[in-house]
Amino acid sequence: MKITGSPVSTVSVGAARVDVSASSDAAPGAAAAGAPAALQSEVLKPAAEALRAMPDFDAARVAELRDLLARGELPFDPARLAGLIQKFHGGR
């Protein structure tokens, strides 16, 4: 079976329904950057701006945790970690 055409998704934003399909020739991530104006509500703008202002990760905190772990000052239980991973992923 051959599936043709581009997928179309519609979401409800308040009482309005918005088409959020991305064209196939758009660059990855372009759909989010060019989101319809209805999705850019005044309520979400402060949260979106704060999220954009945050770094991808806290490099200083990662270095601190790495040092604590290397010195043995940060407890690490591999069995507990494995159990949490299994629980999160449903035992797959």
VMD Tcl script that builds the backbone (N, CA, C; Angstrom):
set m [mol new atoms 276]
animate dup $m
set s [atomselect $m all]
$s set {name element resname resid chain x y z} {
  {N N MET 1 A 0.845 -1.168 0.000}
  {CA C MET 1 A 0.000 0.000 0.000}
  {C C MET 1 A 0.892 1.233 0.000}
  {N N LYS 2 A 0.598 2.181 -0.854}
  {CA C LYS 2 A 1.372 3.405 -0.946}
  {C C LYS 2 A 0.565 4.544 -0.355}
  {N N ILE 3 A 1.206 5.312 0.503}
  {CA C ILE 3 A 0.543 6.457 1.117}
  {C C ILE 3 A 1.117 7.699 0.463}
  {N N THR 4 A 0.245 8.530 -0.067}
  {CA C THR 4 A 0.700 9.737 -0.741}
  {C C THR 4 A 0.165 10.959 -0.021}
  {N N GLY 5 A 0.735 12.087 -0.343}
  {CA C GLY 5 A 0.292 13.336 0.261}
  {C C GLY 5 A 1.021 13.603 1.557}
  {N N SER 6 A 0.785 14.757 2.116}
  {CA C SER 6 A 1.433 15.113 3.377}
  {C C SER 6 A 0.434 14.965 4.509}
  {N N PRO 7 A 0.923 14.536 5.672}
  {CA C PRO 7 A 0.020 14.388 6.803}
  {C C PRO 7 A -0.480 15.748 7.257}
  {N N VAL 8 A -1.707 15.788 7.704}
  {CA C VAL 8 A -2.312 17.018 8.189}
  {C C VAL 8 A -2.789 16.768 9.604}
  {N N SER 9 A -2.413 17.644 10.495}
  {CA C SER 9 A -2.873 17.558 11.868}
  {C C SER 9 A -3.633 18.816 12.204}
  {N N THR 10 A -4.663 18.653 12.988}
  {CA C THR 10 A -5.440 19.784 13.448}
  {C C THR 10 A -5.529 19.696 14.954}
  {N N VAL 11 A -5.286 20.797 15.611}
  {CA C VAL 11 A -5.412 20.842 17.062}
  {C C VAL 11 A -6.416 21.910 17.434}
  {N N SER 12 A -7.015 21.740 18.591}
  {CA C SER 12 A -7.947 22.746 19.085}
  {C C SER 12 A -7.203 23.703 19.991}
  {N N VAL 13 A -7.334 24.982 19.728}
  {CA C VAL 13 A -6.763 26.022 20.565}
  {C C VAL 13 A -7.933 26.886 21.001}
  {N N GLY 14 A -8.380 26.658 22.228}
  {CA C GLY 14 A -9.594 27.327 22.668}
  {C C GLY 14 A -10.745 26.790 21.839}
  {N N ALA 15 A -11.522 27.682 21.230}
  {CA C ALA 15 A -12.638 27.262 20.393}
  {C C ALA 15 A -12.213 27.093 18.940}
  {N N ALA 16 A -11.007 27.537 18.607}
  {CA C ALA 16 A -10.550 27.485 17.218}
  {C C ALA 16 A -9.810 26.190 16.936}
  {N N ARG 17 A -9.927 25.696 15.703}
  {CA C ARG 17 A -9.159 24.536 15.262}
  {C C ARG 17 A -8.088 25.059 14.326}
  {N N VAL 18 A -6.862 24.608 14.539}
  {CA C VAL 18 A -5.719 25.131 13.790}
  {C C VAL 18 A -5.029 23.996 13.066}
  {N N ASP 19 A -4.740 24.196 11.777}
  {CA C ASP 19 A -3.987 23.229 10.981}
  {C C ASP 19 A -2.512 23.426 11.310}
  {N N VAL 20 A -1.837 22.350 11.776}
  {CA C VAL 20 A -0.425 22.455 12.148}
  {C C VAL 20 A 0.447 21.586 11.272}
  {N N SER 21 A -0.003 21.304 10.063}
  {CA C SER 21 A 0.814 20.484 9.165}
  {C C SER 21 A 1.987 21.301 8.674}
  {N N ALA 22 A 3.131 20.614 8.484}
  {CA C ALA 22 A 4.338 21.269 7.968}
  {C C ALA 22 A 4.548 20.814 6.546}
  {N N SER 23 A 5.003 21.721 5.678}
  {CA C SER 23 A 5.254 21.318 4.301}
  {C C SER 23 A 6.493 20.447 4.258}
  {N N SER 24 A 6.540 19.534 3.290}
  {CA C SER 24 A 7.642 18.584 3.210}
  {C C SER 24 A 8.953 19.238 2.813}
  {N N ASP 25 A 8.890 20.446 2.228}
  {CA C ASP 25 A 10.123 21.103 1.826}
  {C C ASP 25 A 10.663 22.039 2.902}
  {N N ALA 26 A 10.014 22.084 4.043}
  {CA C ALA 26 A 10.473 22.947 5.134}
  {C C ALA 26 A 11.666 22.310 5.823}
  {N N ALA 27 A 12.527 23.150 6.329}
  {CA C ALA 27 A 13.697 22.664 7.069}
  {C C ALA 27 A 13.241 22.098 8.402}
  {N N PRO 28 A 13.984 21.143 8.968}
  {CA C PRO 28 A 13.619 20.616 10.274}
  {C C PRO 28 A 13.522 21.740 11.295}
  {N N GLY 29 A 12.455 21.717 12.084}
  {CA C GLY 29 A 12.253 22.742 13.092}
  {C C GLY 29 A 11.530 23.962 12.565}
  {N N ALA 30 A 11.325 24.034 11.247}
  {CA C ALA 30 A 10.673 25.202 10.682}
  {C C ALA 30 A 9.212 25.274 11.077}
  {N N ALA 31 A 8.561 24.140 11.288}
  {CA C ALA 31 A 7.157 24.147 11.665}
  {C C ALA 31 A 6.966 24.847 13.000}
  {N N ALA 32 A 7.864 24.624 13.941}
  {CA C ALA 32 A 7.739 25.263 15.245}
  {C C ALA 32 A 8.014 26.752 15.136}
  {N N ALA 33 A 9.011 27.115 14.338}
  {CA C ALA 33 A 9.370 28.520 14.211}
  {C C ALA 33 A 8.284 29.292 13.482}
  {N N GLY 34 A 7.626 28.668 12.522}
  {CA C GLY 34 A 6.593 29.338 11.758}
  {C C GLY 34 A 5.207 28.911 12.181}
  {N N ALA 35 A 5.017 28.641 13.459}
  {CA C ALA 35 A 3.729 28.172 13.962}
  {C C ALA 35 A 2.660 29.217 13.690}
  {N N PRO 36 A 1.432 28.754 13.465}
  {CA C PRO 36 A 0.333 29.684 13.224}
  {C C PRO 36 A 0.178 30.655 14.389}
  {N N ALA 37 A -0.276 31.861 14.067}
  {CA C ALA 37 A -0.418 32.899 15.081}
  {C C ALA 37 A -1.333 32.467 16.219}
  {N N ALA 38 A -2.328 31.630 15.926}
  {CA C ALA 38 A -3.251 31.191 16.966}
  {C C ALA 38 A -2.535 30.404 18.051}
  {N N LEU 39 A -1.435 29.728 17.695}
  {CA C LEU 39 A -0.696 28.958 18.689}
  {C C LEU 39 A 0.238 29.841 19.508}
  {N N GLN 40 A 0.470 31.042 19.071}
  {CA C GLN 40 A 1.348 31.966 19.784}
  {C C GLN 40 A 0.511 32.865 20.690}
  {N N SER 41 A -0.239 32.252 21.590}
  {CA C SER 41 A -1.127 33.030 22.452}
  {C C SER 41 A -0.332 33.876 23.420}
  {N N GLU 42 A -0.950 34.900 23.903}
  {CA C GLU 42 A -0.310 35.796 24.870}
  {C C GLU 42 A 0.024 35.055 26.152}
  {N N VAL 43 A -0.708 34.016 26.468}
  {CA C VAL 43 A -0.465 33.249 27.688}
  {C C VAL 43 A 0.834 32.454 27.566}
  {N N LEU 44 A 1.114 31.908 26.391}
  {CA C LEU 44 A 2.289 31.063 26.198}
  {C C LEU 44 A 3.565 31.846 25.888}
  {N N LYS 45 A 3.455 33.079 25.453}
  {CA C LYS 45 A 4.642 33.840 25.055}
  {C C LYS 45 A 5.677 33.977 26.169}
  {N N PRO 46 A 5.309 34.337 27.415}
  {CA C PRO 46 A 6.338 34.446 28.458}
  {C C PRO 46 A 7.055 33.116 28.714}
  {N N ALA 47 A 6.309 32.032 28.714}
  {CA C ALA 47 A 6.930 30.716 28.935}
  {C C ALA 47 A 7.856 30.364 27.779}
  {N N ALA 48 A 7.449 30.631 26.565}
  {CA C ALA 48 A 8.273 30.329 25.395}
  {C C ALA 48 A 9.542 31.167 25.405}
  {N N GLU 49 A 9.433 32.445 25.796}
  {CA C GLU 49 A 10.611 33.299 25.859}
  {C C GLU 49 A 11.574 32.827 26.938}
  {N N ALA 50 A 11.045 32.431 28.098}
  {CA C ALA 50 A 11.897 31.928 29.187}
  {C C ALA 50 A 12.600 30.646 28.760}
  {N N LEU 51 A 11.889 29.780 28.055}
  {CA C LEU 51 A 12.477 28.527 27.582}
  {C C LEU 51 A 13.588 28.790 26.570}
  {N N ARG 52 A 13.365 29.730 25.660}
  {CA C ARG 52 A 14.405 30.080 24.676}
  {C C ARG 52 A 15.632 30.682 25.343}
  {N N ALA 53 A 15.446 31.389 26.461}
  {CA C ALA 53 A 16.555 32.039 27.158}
  {C C ALA 53 A 17.399 31.045 27.952}
  {N N MET 54 A 16.840 29.871 28.250}
  {CA C MET 54 A 17.566 28.879 29.034}
  {C C MET 54 A 18.601 28.163 28.170}
  {N N PRO 55 A 19.751 27.814 28.774}
  {CA C PRO 55 A 20.731 27.030 28.017}
  {C C PRO 55 A 20.212 25.608 27.804}
  {N N ASP 56 A 20.786 24.906 26.835}
  {CA C ASP 56 A 20.365 23.535 26.576}
  {C C ASP 56 A 20.557 22.665 27.807}
  {N N PHE 57 A 21.639 22.903 28.546}
  {CA C PHE 57 A 21.879 22.205 29.806}
  {C C PHE 57 A 22.773 23.084 30.665}
  {N N ASP 58 A 22.803 22.796 31.949}
  {CA C ASP 58 A 23.596 23.564 32.898}
  {C C ASP 58 A 24.981 22.931 33.000}
  {N N ALA 59 A 25.925 23.430 32.210}
  {CA C ALA 59 A 27.264 22.846 32.141}
  {C C ALA 59 A 27.956 22.872 33.501}
  {N N ALA 60 A 27.754 23.931 34.274}
  {CA C ALA 60 A 28.392 24.016 35.589}
  {C C ALA 60 A 27.859 22.932 36.519}
  {N N ARG 61 A 26.554 22.689 36.474}
  {CA C ARG 61 A 25.961 21.657 37.331}
  {C C ARG 61 A 26.425 20.267 36.900}
  {N N VAL 62 A 26.533 20.039 35.608}
  {CA C VAL 62 A 27.016 18.748 35.101}
  {C C VAL 62 A 28.445 18.507 35.582}
  {N N ALA 63 A 29.287 19.521 35.499}
  {CA C ALA 63 A 30.672 19.388 35.959}
  {C C ALA 63 A 30.728 19.122 37.454}
  {N N GLU 64 A 29.886 19.817 38.213}
  {CA C GLU 64 A 29.832 19.612 39.667}
  {C C GLU 64 A 29.432 18.180 40.002}
  {N N LEU 65 A 28.389 17.682 39.348}
  {CA C LEU 65 A 27.936 16.313 39.602}
  {C C LEU 65 A 28.983 15.298 39.170}
  {N N ARG 66 A 29.672 15.551 38.056}
  {CA C ARG 66 A 30.719 14.651 37.576}
  {C C ARG 66 A 31.850 14.563 38.602}
  {N N ASP 67 A 32.234 15.717 39.167}
  {CA C ASP 67 A 33.294 15.740 40.169}
  {C C ASP 67 A 32.873 15.012 41.447}
  {N N LEU 68 A 31.642 15.252 41.900}
  {CA C LEU 68 A 31.143 14.566 43.094}
  {C C LEU 68 A 31.122 13.057 42.888}
  {N N LEU 69 A 30.689 12.628 41.728}
  {CA C LEU 69 A 30.627 11.203 41.417}
  {C C LEU 69 A 32.035 10.603 41.378}
  {N N ALA 70 A 32.974 11.312 40.775}
  {CA C ALA 70 A 34.355 10.827 40.673}
  {C C ALA 70 A 35.007 10.701 42.052}
  {N N ARG 71 A 34.658 11.616 42.961}
  {CA C ARG 71 A 35.221 11.573 44.309}
  {C C ARG 71 A 34.470 10.606 45.223}
  {N N GLY 72 A 33.396 10.003 44.724}
  {CA C GLY 72 A 32.616 9.074 45.540}
  {C C GLY 72 A 31.708 9.762 46.533}
  {N N GLU 73 A 31.462 11.048 46.344}
  {CA C GLU 73 A 30.616 11.815 47.254}
  {C C GLU 73 A 29.158 11.862 46.802}
  {N N LEU 74 A 28.890 11.317 45.655}
  {CA C LEU 74 A 27.526 11.262 45.139}
  {C C LEU 74 A 27.143 9.798 45.033}
  {N N PRO 75 A 26.187 9.364 45.847}
  {CA C PRO 75 A 25.839 7.947 45.812}
  {C C PRO 75 A 25.250 7.558 44.452}
  {N N PHE 76 A 25.635 6.393 44.000}
  {CA C PHE 76 A 25.135 5.884 42.718}
  {C C PHE 76 A 24.766 4.422 42.900}
  {N N ASP 77 A 23.526 4.111 42.608}
  {CA C ASP 77 A 23.024 2.746 42.742}
  {C C ASP 77 A 22.601 2.266 41.358}
  {N N PRO 78 A 23.471 1.507 40.666}
  {CA C PRO 78 A 23.141 1.079 39.302}
  {C C PRO 78 A 21.888 0.211 39.243}
  {N N ALA 79 A 21.621 -0.580 40.268}
  {CA C ALA 79 A 20.408 -1.407 40.268}
  {C C ALA 79 A 19.165 -0.531 40.328}
  {N N ARG 80 A 19.223 0.524 41.132}
  {CA C ARG 80 A 18.076 1.444 41.218}
  {C C ARG 80 A 17.870 2.159 39.885}
  {N N LEU 81 A 18.960 2.602 39.274}
  {CA C LEU 81 A 18.872 3.262 37.970}
  {C C LEU 81 A 18.258 2.323 36.931}
  {N N ALA 82 A 18.725 1.079 36.917}
  {CA C ALA 82 A 18.181 0.101 35.971}
  {C C ALA 82 A 16.688 -0.105 36.209}
  {N N GLY 83 A 16.285 -0.178 37.466}
  {CA C GLY 83 A 14.866 -0.338 37.785}
  {C C GLY 83 A 14.034 0.842 37.339}
  {N N LEU 84 A 14.557 2.047 37.529}
  {CA C LEU 84 A 13.837 3.235 37.101}
  {C C LEU 84 A 13.717 3.310 35.582}
  {N N ILE 85 A 14.782 2.939 34.887}
  {CA C ILE 85 A 14.735 2.924 33.422}
  {C C ILE 85 A 13.702 1.903 32.947}
  {N N GLN 86 A 13.719 0.727 33.567}
  {CA C GLN 86 A 12.766 -0.316 33.190}
  {C C GLN 86 A 11.336 0.138 33.479}
  {N N LYS 87 A 11.118 0.785 34.609}
  {CA C LYS 87 A 9.788 1.266 34.960}
  {C C LYS 87 A 9.321 2.330 33.972}
  {N N PHE 88 A 10.219 3.261 33.647}
  {CA C PHE 88 A 9.869 4.344 32.722}
  {C C PHE 88 A 9.531 3.829 31.341}
  {N N HIS 89 A 10.301 2.859 30.865}
  {CA C HIS 89 A 10.110 2.343 29.510}
  {C C HIS 89 A 9.178 1.134 29.472}
  {N N GLY 90 A 8.549 0.812 30.569}
  {CA C GLY 90 A 7.551 -0.236 30.576}
  {C C GLY 90 A 8.107 -1.639 30.464}
  {N N GLY 91 A 9.335 -1.855 30.868}
  {CA C GLY 91 A 9.889 -3.196 30.851}
  {C C GLY 91 A 10.210 -3.738 29.475}
  {N N ARG 92 A 10.351 -2.848 28.509}
  {CA C ARG 92 A 10.676 -3.292 27.144}
  {C C ARG 92 A 12.091 -3.754 27.041}
}
mol reanalyze $m
mol bondsrecalc $m
mol representation Tube
mol addrep $m
